[in-house]
Amino acid sequence: MTSDPNPLPAPGERPLRILALANQKGGVGKTTTAINLGTALAAIGERVLVFDLDPQGNASTGLGIDRRQRRVSTYHVLSGDAALAQAVIPTAVPRLSVAPSTMDLLGLELELASASDRSHRLRNVLRGVGEAGTATEGVTYVLIDCPPSLNLLTINALAAADAVLVPLQCEFFALEGLSQLLRTVEQVRGALNPRLTIQGIVLTMFDPRNNLSAQVVADVRSFMGEKVYETMIPRNVRVSEAPSHGKPVLLYDLKCAGSQAYLRLASEVIQREGRVPVAA
């Protein structure tokens, strides 16, 4: 048997990938996806850092980080008052850590208004992530949980990211919001980050009993084609309950439909990036 001439690198040897989870609409499952996709990626061997860029801090709370633990937050990192290593906190999930946020982030846009690097603060912060000898050594994925708006924080995420992952709720105005986000991505690609791509669109809160959900799925797949993941995240009570326990749903109830969907999504994400062989 001959050896593979192009063997896949071990997770710790893989190049860093930065994905921004963005949608200017609230309540679409963006933070839930950041938490559970990060957990699922860690479960299949990746080393993941969730960078909480939403002032509400729900990703931090959902990963079990009490507000009293957030003495150093992403606000301090982006404002230049602390290094990223000071903010990173391990979670209960092996290979998954988080840089938590606080409400202080609300004032960051005003503070950075006159700074020449205001759109590239996050990109500069993430330089060196994953390198040996750092607090983030071996990290293969950074997932940026963006706020539900197209403000300076989201622009920073898009300027720093390799690709955008768009959670999209199966509801009536889904395509309208998606069009606005795609325009912003194009503007950022032209002005700040020419390598930025759409990694994929994940349909969330899908209810097979709802005719509208099925119509939205059909419309989005018609509009975006292969950019839409095959995996859809169903409406699931266990997914909704998990954050109140400070746990990803994969820790709260591994066997529920939501957990299994996020595991499939994680596999699909890395397949799209060519990190694992695609099944025939």
N, C-alpha and C positions, 0 to 999 in steps of 0.2 A: 504494500500500500504506500503510495507516495504522499509526502507531507503537503499541506496546503501552502502554495507559494506566497499567498497573501493572508496569513493568519490574522484573525481578529485580535486586537490588543486586549489585554486584561483591563477591567474597568478602571483601575487606578492609573493605567497608562494612556487612557483615551484623552484626546484633546477636549478642553473645556467647551461646553455648549451653553449659551445663555439664551433662555427663552422668556419673553415677556408675555404674561397672561393679561390681555387687555380687552376691554369693552367699556365704552363710555356709559353704557346703560347699567344701572344697578340691579341687583337681584337676579342675575343671569347664571349664578353658580361659579363665578370667577374664583373667589377665594376658596370655595369648596373644592374646586378643581385643582388649585395650587396645592392645597394641603394633601389631597388624596392622590393626585398624580405624583407628587413628590414622594409620598409614602410607598406608592406602588413601584416607582423607579428604584427606590432604595431596596425594596423587597426583592427585586430581580438583579441586584448586585451593583447598581450605580451608587455613587456617593453624591448626595444632593444638598445644596444650600438654598433654602427659601429666603428671599430678600423681601421683607414686608415693606412695601412702599405706599400702603394705604394708611392714612392717619387714624382710621378706625381700629386698626390693629387686629382685625378679626382672624387673620392667618396665624398670628402669634398666639392668640387665645385658643384657637382651634387645635394648636399643637401643644397645648398645655403650659404655655409660658404665662405665669401670673404677672400682672402689671407691676408688682413690686420687684420683680426680677429684671425689669427693663431699665436699669440704671443707665446703661449706655444703649442707645437706640439708633435706628437708621437716620434719624434727624441729626444726631451728633456726628455720625459718619459723613453725611453729605454736607454738613455745614463746616466740616474740617476740624471739629473739636475732638475727634477721636478716630482711631484707626479701626478698620473693619474687624480686625482680630479681637478688639475689645467688646464688640457687640455680639459676636457669634455665640450662640447658646446651643448645646446639644439637646436633642429631644429624646423622648422615650423610644423613638424608632431608631434602631441601629442604622448608621450611615446617613442619617438625616439631621441637619442642624438648621437653625433659623437666626436671621438677623432681625430682631423684633422692631416694631414701630410704636410710636406714641402720638398723641394729638399735637405734639410740638411740630410735626411735619406740616401742619396747616399754615404755619408762618414762614415756611422755607422759601416759597415762591417770592414773597416780598423781600426777604433778606437777600436773595440772590439776584434781584431785579437788575442791578447794575454790574454784576460780575461777568467778565468776558467769557468764562467757561461755564455759564449757568446751565447750558444744555448738555454738557459733557461731564458733570460732576460724578454721576453714577458710573459712566464708562471708566473714568480715572480711578474710582474706588475699586472697581472689579479687576483692574490690572493685577496680575500676579496670583489671582485665585486659582487654587489647585496645585500651585508649585510646592516643591519639597521645602520643608523647613518653615512653612507658614501655618497659621491656625486653620487654614482651609486646605491643607495638603491632601491631594488625591480627589478633590471634588471634581466631578465630571459634568454635573448639571447645576446651573443656577436658574431657579424659577423666580421671576420677579412678579409679585402680586401687585398689580397697578390699582390706583384708585378708580372709582367709577366716573371718570371725567377725562377730558382731553386737555389737561393742564400741564404745567411745567414738569411735574413729577412723571406723568406718563410720557412726555417728550423725552425726558432723561432715560426712561426705560427703553424706549424705542431706539434711541441713539446708542445705547449700550448693547442691545440684543443682537444675536445672530438671526433670530427669527421670532415671529409673533404667533402665539397660540390663542385663538379666539373662542372663548366659551359663548355659545349662542343659545338662548332659551327658545324652546319651541312655542313661540307665541306670535301674535298678529304683527307686531311692529319689528320683528327680528331683522328682516332684510333692510328696512329703512336705517336702522342703527348700524348695520354692517357696512352699508355704502359709505356712511360718514367716516367710519374707522378706516376703511380701505383708502379713502382720499388722504387721510392723515398719514397713513403708512407711506403712500407715494410721496407726499411732501417731505417726510423725514428722510426717505431714501434719496431724494434729490438734493437735499440741503445738508444733511448731517451724517447719514449712515448708508452709503451705497450698497453695502452687503446685506441689508435687511431684507428678509423674505417672509412670506406667510408660511409658517410650518404646517398649519392646519386649522380647521374649524371643527370644534366639538359641540355637537348638539346636546343640550342638557335639559333636564326636567321633562323628558319624553314620556308621554302617557299614551300607550297604544289604544286605550279606550276612547281617546279624544280625537274626533275627526280633524279638528284644527291642527293638532300636533302632526298628524300624518301629512296634511297639506303643506305645512311649514317645511317639513323634512323634504318633501318633493320639490318645493320652490327653491330652497337653499341648495340642494344638490344640482338642480337645473342651472342655477346661477353661478355656482362655484365649482361644480364638477368634482374632480379628484382631490381638490383641496379639503373636502369635507371627509372627516374620519368615518370609517365604517362603524366604529363603536359609537353608540349613543348612551348617554347617562340617563337612566330612568328616574322618574319620580319615585322616591323611596323614603319611607319614614325613618329608617335607620340612618340614612345619610343626614337627614335633618336633625336627628337627636344627638349624633356624635359630638358636634362642637360644644354642646352644653356640658359634656363630660371632659372637655379638653383633650379629645382623642380624635385622630383620623378614623374614618369609618372602618378601615381595614383592621384597626386594633379593637374597635368597638364591636364589630360583628363581621368577621371575615367572610362568612358564607352568604351574606345578604346580596341581593341583586346589584346594589350600588357598588359594593366592594369588588365584586367580580367584574363589573364594567370598567372600573378604574384600572384593574390589573390588565384587562385587554387593551385599554387605551395606552397604558405605559408600553406594552409590547409593540403596539402599532406605531407609537412615536419613534421608538428606536429603530424599528424596521424602516420607517421612512427616511431615516438618516443614514441607512446603510450600515448600522452598527451590529446588526445580527443578520444572518441569512434569511431571506424571505422564503417562506414555505412554498413549495411548488403547488 
